[in-house]
Every structure is written in C-alpha cells, then in structure tokens.
Amino acid sequence: MIEFQNVSKTYPNGVKGLNDINLTIHEGEFVVIVGLSGAGKSTLLRSINRLIEVTHGEIFIDGQSITMAKGISLRRIRRDIGMIFQTFNLVKRSTVLRNVLSGRVGYLPTWRTLLGLFPKQDVHSAFQALDRVNILEKAYSRATELSGGQQQRVSIARALAQEAKIILADEPVASLDPLTTKQVMDDLKRINQDLGITTIVNLHFIDLAREYATRIIGLRAGEVVFDGPVSAATDERFAEIYGRPIHEKELLGAEA
C-alpha cells in the first residue's frame, strides 16, 4: 500500500526531518507512529501525501510514485489519501454537511465545487459518513457551534466521504479531553476494522499507541528505531525510542 525507499528530508535551515527511511505499510494496517517532538513524525506522515516534499528517495502509493507524480496523476493519488489534522482544518462558518462534502472536490470540476453543486450521490455519501461517526444530527449546524471532539469527527467523516483508502491522522487527539479522545480513537479504529482503510496515526500518548495500534513505529532524530507489533513495544523499547526511561505518568497518557 505505502512504500518508502531511502527517503530523507532536510529543511532549508539544515534540520534533518527524515534520514534514509525504508518502510512498507500494508493494506488495512493500523499504524501508530511515536517519538519525541521533533523526531520526524509529522514530516513522515505529511510526506505520504506530499504536503511536504522529500529531499531524497521515493514514496510509492499502490505502486505509483507520489514523489514523481504531477498534475492529474498527483490529484488522483491524493484522492485516495484522507488527512486529519490536530486543528481539524474545517471551514468554521460553513455547515457540517458542506465541510464533509469538501472531501468530494477531487472528483468534481472546480466550477461545481465553487457553486456548491454536488451530485445527489455525493450528498447521500456525506450523510452516511456523518452517521458512521454518530454526528448526523449536526449536519446543518455551523462548524463553529461544535465541540472539539465533534469537529474532529467531522474531519473523519470528510475522509470517509472522500472514499479514502488511506487515512493519515496527525496528532488527532492532542487537544481533546480523555473521554473525547477515546471516542475519536474508537471511531478511527472501527473504520479501520469495518472498512479496511489503512490508518496511520501520530501520537504522543504511549497508552493509546498500545491500545489501538496493530503496529508501532518509533522515530528518533528522523530515523526508525523501532518497528514492530504492539506485543513487542515494551517499556524498555519505549525507553530506547525516547532516549530515557518511561515514567508512569507517560504511560497514562501525558505528553512524552
């Protein structure tokens, strides 16, 4: 599904975000990426859909190089990749339904999306997506009227309406309370299991990584220092990822 071949990223200020990454992520996996702030988690995630351009190497999505793709080819690859941000990235003054429908823009001519002329099937798909994340009753509310957790569920519904084969979630619960965090993570896990959507999530929270992941990738200074099943993610392994012992408060969900 996703393959990194010798991928590196060096920022203009000389900081190395990724250093010679080689990874293969298979269809249907629920992968959690962990590591200290600045370890390269967001760089790795955002390079998958080319929100960040890599300096060296290639990334393949379903056998197609997104690194080299241009124009229509790039647009088609990106249609298969849904993105969920920590800050939700919703149009706050628009309705929930309109925000979810924005997941369909990659399939329609620009003039239709600007005029809000979405096909009936797209509207039906948007309602189905909202129902799947249990927020259908908010379809005609403005995004500004929603809580943080509700806004994040709208962003998940947007990825579903997009018919994404891959969901990338960059610190999706960092600003949420514990109860809402569980609801959002449960939604992501259920979608992964029910629909087989490959899901990659950046997290600071070790307990959440252990609870939800089928595979954990640990980054340190832009390099993969751990890659394995949850059963192998011992406290000692996490200490290697973070470069120091892991304390009880971090196991309970404090930012590492």
N, C-alpha and C positions, 0 to 999 in steps of 0.2 A: 504493500500500500504506500509506504513512505520510505525512501532510502536516502541517507546522507552518505556521500562519497568524498572523503577528505575535505570536509567543509571547514573553512576558517573565516572569521570576520574580525577585521581590525578597523576601529573607528578613526576618524580624522585626527583625533588628539593622541593617537598611538595606543590607546587601550585595546587590548585583545579581548573581544567578546566571546569568540569561539576559537578553539585551537585543534585543527585536524580531527574533526568529528566524523566517525563512521558508525552509522546506526541503521538498523532496519526495523520498522514498526509495522506489524502485521494487521491485516483487516480485522476489525472487531475488538482490538485490544483496548483496555482502559489503562492508560499510562499516566503516572504521576511523576512529574519532574520536581526534584527538591534540591536545595542548596542555599547557601548564604546569599544575601542581597549582593548583586554584582557578580554572581557566579556564572551568569550567562543564560539563565532560564528563559527570560523574555526574548533575548536575542535568538536563541534556538527556536522557540515557538514561532516568533514572527518571521523568521526566515523561511518557514514552511510555505506560507502564502505570499512571500516576497514583500511583506511590509518593510522588511529590512533586506537590503541587497548584500549577499555574501561577497567576501573579497576573493575567496579561492574555493574551488571544488564545485560540486553539483548536487542538487536535490531533485529526486525523481518522485512524482506522484503517479501511481498506477502505471509506471513505466515511461511516463513523459517527463522530460526535464522542465521543471518550472523555472529553473535558473536561466535557461536559454530562451524560453518562450516569449513571444511578442504578440501584440495586437489581439486578434480574435482567439488565437491559441491560448494566450495567457488568461484571457477572460473566461474561456471555457474551463480551464483547470481551476481557476479561483471559484467558479460556481459551485464546485464540489467541496469547498472548504468554508465552513462557518466559523466565525470568530466571536468570542465572548470576552468582554473586557471587564476589568475591575471597576471602571467608572460607567459601565452599562452602554455608553455611546448611543443613547436614544435621542430622537428629536423631541425635546421636552414639551413643546407646545402642540405637537401632533397627538392624535389619538393612539391608543394602544394598537388598534387594528392597522392603522396606517404605518406604524413602526414595524409591525410584523410583515406587512406587505412589502416593505423595502427589501426584504430578503429575496423578492422576485425580480429585482431590477436587472439582474444579469441575464434574464431570459427575454426581456422585452426591449423594444426600441425606446430610445431616450425620450421621445416626444410623448409616449404613452405614460411613462412614469412621472414626467413633469406635470401632466394634466391629471394624474391620478386615475387613469383609465385602465384598471386592472381587469383581466378576464374573470368571469364568474367562478371558474375553477380555481383561480388563484385566491379569490376571496374565501371560497369554501376551504381551501387548504390552510389559510390563515386561521380560520375559526377552529379547525381541527387541531392545529398546533397549540392554540391557546387552551383548548380543552385538555390537551395532553399534559400541560403543566398546571392545570387547575386554576386558571385565571380567566376563563371565558367571560365571566360576568363583568370584567373590566374592559371589554373590547372597545367601548365608546368613551371611556374615560381618557383624559389627557395624561400623558406620562408623568407630568409634574404632580399629579394627585396620588401617585403610587408610592408605597414604601420602597426602601432599597431592595429588599428581597423580591418584591413584586416586579420591580424594574428589571432585576436580573433574570427573572423567569420570562419576562417579555423578550429579552435578548436571546434566551434559549429557544423560545417559540419562533423567533425570526430565523434562527439557523435551521429549524425544522421546516419552516415554510420554504426555505431556500433549497430543500431536499439535499442538504449537505451529506456527503459520505464521510467527511472528517469534521469533527468539532475541536477547535482549539480554544482553550479557556485559560486566560492569563490572569492569575490570582483572582478568580471569580467570587471568592467569599471573604476577601481580605477586609472589607469594610462592613461586614454583616455580623449580627449577634449570633450566639451559638445555636439557637433554635432555628433561625432563618438559614444559617449555614447548612444545617442538616437537611432542610427542605430542598435547598438548591442542589446540594451534592446528591441527594436521593433522586432528584429529577434527572440529573446527568447520568447517574448510574442506571436508572430504569430505562432511559432512552438508549443507552449503550447496549443493554441486555435485550430489550424488546426489538429494537430496530437494527442492531448490529453495526451501529455507527462507531467508527474508530474515534476514540476520545483521548485527547492529550491535555492534561491539566497541570499548570504550575501552582505549587502550593508551598507555603511556609510551614504548614501545620503537620507535624510528623504523625500525630494520631489519625488525622484524616487520610493521609497517604496510606497508612496501614489498613484502614477500614475499607477504603473504596478501590484502591488500585488492584489490577491483576499483575502489574509490573511497575517497578520503581526504577527511575534513572536518577542518579546523583551526579550533580555537576559541582566542580570546584575549579575556580580560575579558568573557566572556559573549556575544561576537559571533563570527559566522562570518567568518574572514579568509582561508580557502582552502576550495575545494570543487571537486575535480576528479579525474581518473583518476590512477593511480599514475605514469604516464609524465610527468605534469606536476609531480609532487612532487619538485622538485629541491632541492639543498641550500639554494639561495637562498630558495625558497619556505618551507622549514622554518625558516630564519632569520627570516623575516617572522612566522611563527606564534609562535615562541618569543621574538621580540624581541631576538635576539642570534645571532651565528654558531654553527653547529652543529659541535662538535668530534668528532674521530674516535671517542672512547670512547662518545659518544652514538649515533653511527651503528652501533656494535657492540652496542648494547643497554643501555647504562647509563641510569638514570632521568634524564629531561630535566626 
